[in-house]
Amino acid sequence: MPEKIELSSLELSERVVNINRVAKVVKGGKRFNFSALVVVGDETCYVGSGLGKANEISEAIRKATEEARRNIVKIQLAGGTIPYMVEGRCGASRVMLRPASKGTGVIACSTVRAVLELGGVKDILTKSLGSNTATNLVRATMNGLLSIRDPESIEKLRGKTLPRSRGEILQEG
């Protein structure tokens, strides 16, 4: 279970990723509802996403923002990038996240870019595979970022200590 994050100490930015109009056909015609997908983050290491549905766009965005604030999680970064390559999945969407050297920037589609930039990732290469539905792409990206573990937790899980530098690796071998 992830630790509780204190929202009052974070300066959160929000970004509306997608607004979708849904029509329900009834006897008198069509009734329109809206769904909004919002990503919030502090641009250092905290990010969350939410989906809100309502009769008006502004109300849907408000609901989505509230849900995104409730779903904020901390992601593991190594400098301005991720420590190793991961793949996130949700439904038919897959997102491949690959670390990049300093100065590369965020190479991603607009949906994935919103999550990564608000999460504080500065340099990364991505590829979205399968379905390009905005909701599933955001969830797949979050899934990939959450699957990243820090070296200390891996050491603890395996009951081993990992070498810290190239010199340590050469001395062991």
N, C-alpha and C positions, 0 to 999 in steps of 0.2 A: 504494500500500500504506500503510495507516494506521500511525502510529508505535506502538511497543510501550508499553503503559500499565503503570506500576508499581502493582500492587494493594496493596502493603504501606502505601503512603502515603495510601490512600483509606479513609474510614470508610463502608463499604457497608451499606445497609439492603436487606432483601429482602422481597418480597411474593409470596405464592402467589396467582396469578391464577385458576387453574382446575385442578380435579382431576377426571379422567374415569375411570370404571370400564368396562373392556372385557371382554366375555365371549367365550370361545372354547368352542364346543360340541365335546366329545369323546365317545368311546364311553361313558364312565362318568358323564357329566353335563356341567357347565359349569366351566370354569377361568377364574378372574377375575384380571385384571391391571389395573394402574393407571398412568395417565399424569398427570404433573404439569407445569404451566406456571408458571415462576417468573421474576420480573423483579427485578434487583438494580440499585442505583444509589447515588450519593453525595449526591443531592439538590442538586448544583450544576451539573454538566454531563456527568457520566459515567453511562451506563446500558447494561445488557445484558439479554438474555433467553435462556432455555434451556428445553428440553423433556426430561423424564426419564421412563423407563418401567421398571417393576419389578413384582414380585409383591406388594409391600407399599407402602402409601402413603408411609411415612417414607423408605423407600429411593428411591422415585421422586422425592420432594422433594429429597433429598440430591443425586441425580444431576442434576436440573434446575438446582439451585443451582450446582453445579460447572460445568455447561455455560454458565450465564449469566455466571459470573465469567470464563470463558475468552473470552466474546463481548462484553466491555465495549468500548464506543466512546465517543468524545467528540462531543457535539453542539454546534452553533453556536447561541448564544443572543444576543439583543439586549436586555439588561436582564433582565426576568423573562418575556419572551415570545420568539417567533421573529421573525426580521427580515422575512419576507414569507410569503405564502400558498403552501402546497405541497400536493400530493396524493400519498399513498403507496398502493401496490397490492400485493396478494399473493393469488393465486388469484382467487376471486370477490369478495373483500373490497376495499373502497376506503375510505380515511380522508382526509377533507379537513381540513387544519390551517390555521387563520387566526389571525394575530396579533390581540391584544386590548389595549385600554388598561389602564393600571394600576388595580388594584382589581376587575377583572372576575372573576378566579378561573379555575379550570380547569373549563370546561363540556365534559364528555365522559362517555361511558359508563364503567362501572367498569373494563373491560379496558384501554381507551385511557388512562384516568386514571392507572392504575398506572404505565404507561410514562412519561407526562409528568411526574407528580409526582416519581418517583424520578430523572428526568432533570434536575430543577431548574426546570421550567417553572412559573411562578406564574400567568400570565394568558394564556389561549388559548381560542379558540372552535373546536370540532371538530364534524364530522358524519361518522358512519359510514354508508357506502352499500354495498348489496349484501349479501353473506353476513355474518352476525354470529358466525361461528365464532371462538372466543377465540384460537386459535393464529394464524389468518390475520389477525385484527385487530391483534394484537401485532406480527406481522411487517410488516404494512402501515404501522403507526405508526412502527416503526423505520426502514423504507424511506423514509418521508416525511422524518423527522428527518435521516437521513443524506444526503438529496438537497440539503439546505441548504448553501450555500457562503458563505464570508465575502467581503466586498468586495475584500480584497487578492488572493485567489485568482482572482476574476473579472477584476480588472484585469490580472493576470499572463497569464491565458488569452487575453484579447482584445488585449493589448498596448496598452491605453489607461489613462488615469487618470480615475477617476470624481470628480465634484464632491463636496465634503465637506459643504456646507451650502446652504441655500436662497439665500443671498447669492451664492455662487459660480455657481449655476445662472442667476440673473438677470443677472450680469455677462457670462456667455458668450452668452446669448440676445440 
